[in-house]
Amino acid sequence: MNKQEIELLSTEIEMLMNERTGLLKVAGAAAVLISRADASKLQKNAVQAAEMLSELLNELPQDTLQDALESVHAQ
């Protein structure tokens, strides 16, 4: 690999890591929201959306979910 290709890959990796950081924050905030939501006080369509979000969060690997919670300083 030449120097230009290495720099391009390095830039791409940095961009992907920044995207991951942002996505972890979104997932962490969503997990906190779901954990604090009271389904009895939500409208029916909001409950359905919360259930879908909860299912998607539960599909995440445990370390990813832990990283997401740590990114928003939640445990």
C-alpha distance (Angstrom), angle and dihedral (degrees) to the residues before:
residue distance angle dihedral
M1 . . .
N2 3.74 . .
K3 3.79 126.1 .
Q4 3.83 93.9 -100.0
E5 3.81 92.5 53.2
I6 3.79 91.1 48.5
E7 3.81 91.4 50.7
L8 3.81 90.6 48.3
L9 3.81 91.5 51.0
S10 3.78 91.1 46.2
T11 3.80 90.8 52.3
E12 3.80 91.1 48.0
I13 3.80 92.4 49.7
E14 3.81 91.0 49.7
M15 3.81 90.3 50.3
L16 3.81 91.5 49.6
M17 3.81 91.8 48.9
N18 3.81 90.3 51.6
E19 3.81 90.0 50.2
R20 3.81 90.0 49.2
T21 3.79 90.5 52.0
G22 3.80 90.7 52.2
L23 3.79 93.1 46.5
L24 3.80 91.4 48.7
K25 3.81 89.3 54.3
V26 3.81 90.8 50.8
A27 3.80 92.0 47.9
G28 3.80 91.6 46.0
A29 3.79 92.9 50.0
A30 3.81 90.0 47.2
A31 3.80 91.1 50.9
V32 3.80 91.4 50.8
L33 3.81 91.0 47.7
I34 3.81 92.3 50.6
S35 3.80 92.5 46.5
R36 3.81 90.9 53.6
A37 3.81 98.2 40.3
D38 3.78 119.0 112.1
A39 3.81 106.7 -147.5
S40 3.80 91.6 -161.2
K41 3.80 89.7 64.2
L42 3.81 97.0 46.2
Q43 3.78 128.4 89.8
K44 3.79 115.5 -108.1
N45 3.82 94.9 -105.5
A46 3.82 90.0 48.4
V47 3.81 90.0 52.0
Q48 3.81 89.9 52.4
A49 3.82 90.9 50.2
A50 3.81 90.8 47.3
E51 3.81 90.8 50.6
M52 3.80 90.9 50.9
L53 3.79 91.2 48.6
S54 3.79 90.9 47.3
E55 3.80 91.4 52.1
L56 3.80 91.4 49.6
L57 3.80 92.0 48.8
N58 3.80 90.1 49.6
E59 3.81 89.7 54.6
L60 3.80 91.3 60.6
P61 3.79 117.0 102.0
Q62 3.81 110.3 -99.4
D63 3.83 94.1 -114.8
T64 3.80 91.4 51.0
L65 3.79 91.7 50.8
Q66 3.81 89.9 47.2
D67 3.84 90.1 50.4
A68 3.81 88.9 48.9
L69 3.81 92.7 51.7
E70 3.79 91.7 46.1
S71 3.81 90.3 50.7
V72 3.81 89.2 63.2
H73 3.82 92.8 37.9
A74 3.82 93.8 -110.7
Q75 3.78 127.5 130.0
